[in-house]
Amino acid sequence: MLNYVIRRLLFLLPVLFFVSVLIFGLSHLAPGDPALIMVGGKQTSPEVLENIREKYHLNDPIWEQYLYWLGDALQGNLGESFKQKQPVWDMIAERLPLTLQLVFMSTCITLLLAVPLGIFAAVKKHTWADYVMSLIALAGVSSPIFFTGVLAVLLFSYKLDILPAFGTGDNFIENLKYMFLPSLALGINMIALSSRITRSGMIEVLQTNYIQTAIAKGIPKRTIIFKHALRNALIPLLTVTGLQVGFLMVGTVLVEYTFGIGGLGSLIVHGVQSSDYPVVQGTTLFMVVVFLLINMLVDVLYAVIDPRIRYS
């Protein structure tokens, strides 16, 4: 297992290198002079602007600028915000808890809804209940996050007036109340997909010989479903959940902006709007690293859930 983890970590290095090149290149395609951005667009002498460009290597070829940035990133230095004059790491650390809470709550809501719905659909296979759930799941998978977010605000905040639309609350209880709606909006796609994956996995497992033998022995249906079938059916769900958690990190960009949550997603949006290159580069690279590590963790967890899987 340890050798496998080391190999996977080594495999991530070329992926991270390619992604870092892409992030750095795309961010520098944005219009605007970084030196003017750093002085806030104020009237400044050419000498001051030239000193800024020299200090931050802005006069060097772009490949040399990339090497400077990559070298700093490898040492844990993601640069300093042009606008806020703060280290990017500090800005990430300040906003990360809200993003993690949003992703965690969305994942919990997804699993609490998707697994029972998937089991129910598998047990009621080819009935009207199964068909209705399939239609709802199709609509959920097809709906983009920004669309479900706006609908959730219109329905639960303005029409029903039962959940707040913006902000994060002032205490723990209020925070959960404020974060529930964006977490639900973020997880709609994941709920739909995960419920269908659970349904397919349960149907496949319920048709295996050992399940049929358990049924023939008269073992209670509840025991068969939750003790024998569900564990094996969770393996494909784990794969999807691991990938979806990574995509949830990306989806927070739209959800946080829609619901006024000051997490990493909002940080990236504001960085793009103000052409704050270090913020955009550093935050995006951080989220990519988290995404890749989550995928690796999912592979390792396979062996925990299914003892038949072993990595040499």
N, C-alpha and C positions, 0 to 999 in steps of 0.2 A: 504493500500500500504506500509506504513512504517513497519508494522509487517511482511509483506512478505519479504521486503528487509533485515530486521534483521534476519529472519529465513534463508535466503539464505546465509548471511554472516556467520552465525553459521555453516551452512552445509559445507562451504568452509574450515573450520578449520581441520576436519579429512582428507580431500583431500590434503590440503597443508602439513599436517604432513606426510602422506604416500609419497607424492612427494619429500619432503625434505629428507626422509630416502633413497629413491631411488637415488636421485642426489648425496648425500653424499657417499653412498655405491659404486656406479658405478665409481665416480671420484677417489676413493681410490683403485680401482682395476687396475688402470693404473700403469705401471712399473715406477720405479725411486724412489729415496730417496728424500723426500721434503727438508731435511737439505742440501743435496748436491746441490739441485736446487737453494736454497736460497743464497748459496755462489757462484753461477755461475759455478759450476764444478771445481773450482780452488782447488789447493792443500791446504788442511786445516788440522790443528791438530785435533786429535780425541776429545780433550777437548772442542774445539770450537763447533764442531758438536754436542757433547753431550749437551752443554749449549743451543744450538738452539732447540734441541729436547725437552729439559725440558721446555723451554720458551713457546713453541707452543704445549705442551702436546702430542708430537709425540710418546713418550714412553708409554702412557696410552693405555688401550684397546680401540678398535675402537668405542665402544658404548659410552665410556666416552668422546672421541674426538667429537663425534656427539653431545652430550649434551652441551659441551662447545660452539660448533659452533651454535647450535640451540639457546642457550641462548643469544649469541651475536646478532644473526639475529633478534630475537624478540625485541631487544633493538635498532634495526636499524644499527647494525654494521655487515657488510658482510665480514669483514676481510681485510687483506692487501695483495697485490700482491707479490708473491715470487720474481718475476723478476723485476718489476718496482718499488717496494717499495712504492706504492701508495695505499691509501684506495680504495677498490673495488667500493664503492659508487661514488667516484670522477671519476673513469674511466667510470662508467656507465653514469653518468651525462654528461661527455664530449662527449660521442659517441651517446647518446640517440637521440638527435635532428635529426641526419642523418637517423637513423632507422625509427623514426616516420614520417619523410618526405617521405621516400621511401614507407612506408605502406600507408600513406595518399594519395600520388599521385597514387599509384597502385589501391587503392579503388575508387578514383575519376574516373580514366580511365575506370575501370571496370563498374561502374554504368553508366557512360556516353555512353558506347558502348553496354553494355549488355541489359539495359532496352529498348532502341529503337529497337535493334535487336530482342529481345523477343516479343515485341509488333508487329513488322512487321511479324515475323514468325507466330504469332497467327492469325493475320488478313488474312495472305496468307496461311492458314492451308491447307495441302495436295496439295500444288502446287510445281512446280519445285524449286521455291525460298526457300520454307520451307525445302525441301529435301536437297538442297545444304547447307543450314545453319546447318541442323542437322548433316551432314557429317563433316563440319568444326568444330562444337562444339564437336563431338566425338573425333576428332583428338586433339583438344585443351585439353580436359579433360584427354586424355590418355598420353599426353606428360609431362614427369617430368620437374621440374623447371630448372635443370642444362642443360638439352637438349635444351629447348627453349631459355635459356640464350645464349648458344654457337651459336645456329642458328641465333639469333638476332644480335649478334656481327658480324658473317660472312656476313649477308645480309646487314644490315644497316650501318655498320662501314667500312668493307673491300670491299664489292662488290659495294654498292651504295655510300658510303662515305658521308652520310648526317647526321649522328649522331656520337658523340664521344663514344668510347668504355670504357674508364677507367677514373677515377677521379670524382671530384665533381664541378669543375669550380671555378673561382675567384670572380664572382659577381652574383647577383640574376638571371639575364637573362641566363648567362652561366650555373649556377647551375641547372636551370630548363631544359636546353638543355642536360646537362650531365646526369641528373636523369631520363629523360623520358624513355630511352631505358631499364635500369634496372627495372623501375616501370612497363613498359609494359611486360617485360619478367616474372616478378613476378606475374603479374595479368592474364596471358594467361589462366591458368586453371580456375581462378575465373570468367573470362569473359564468357568462354564456359559454365560453370555450371550455372551461374546466368542467362544467356540468355535462357537456357532451362527451368529453374525454372519460369522465367517470362512468357515464352510461355505457359507452362502448367497452371499456375495460371490464365492467361488472358483467355485461352480457357474455363476453368472451370467457370469463372465468367461470360463470355459472353453468356453462356448457361443457366444462372439462369433466374427465372421468371421476376425479376424486370428489368433486362436488356432487355428481350424480350418485356416487357411492354413499356419501354422507346423507343425501336425501333418502336413499333406499333404506338406510339404517334407522330412519325415523328421527334424526337429529332435528331439533326445533329450527324452523326457518330463520328466525332472528339470529341464532347462533351461527348458522351456515353463512349468512350474509355478512355479519359484522366481525366474526372471528376468523372464518376461513377464506371467504371470497374477497373481502374488502382490502386486506393487506396486499394481495397480489395485484389487485386492480389499481392500487395507488402508485405503482411504478411509473406508468405513462403519465399519470397526473403530476408526479414529482418533477418529471422532465419539463412539462408545460409550465408548472408553477415556477420553477427555477428560471426559465426563460422569461416568463411574464413579469417576474419581480424586477428583472433587468429592464424590461420595457416600461414598467411602471416608473422607474427612475427617470426615464426619458419623458413619459407622459406627464410627469409633475410640472414640466415647463408650461404646458397649456393650462392645467388645472390650477396651479398656484396663481397664475396671472388672472384667471377667470374669477377665482374666489378671494383674491386679495391676500394670499398667504405669502409671507416673506421667506420662502425657502430657497433652495438652490435653483429651482426653475425660474423664479422671479429674478434671482441674481443674474442668470444668463440673459434673460430678456432685457433687463436694464443695461447690462453690459453691451449687448448688441445695439440697443437704441442710442447709447452714448459713445459707441465705437471704443469702448474700454477693452482693448485687446487682451491685456494680461488676465482680466477677470473672465472673459469668454474662454480663452485658451486653458487657463488653469482649472476652472470649474468643469468644463467639458472633459478634459483629460481625467480629472478625478472621477467623474461619473462613468467614464468608459472603464477605468480600472475596477471600479466596484462591480460593474456589469460582468466583466470577465471573471472576476473572483467568485461571484455568485454562481456562474455556470460551472466553474471547476468544483465548487462545493457540492453542487447537485450531483455531479458524477461520483464524488466520494460517498455521498449519502446512499447511492444505489446499494452498495454492499451492506449498509446498515439495515435497510429495509428488506432486501432479498438476500439471504445467506448463500444462495446459489451463485451470486455474482462475486467474483474475486479478481483483483488486479494484481498481476505479477510484475 
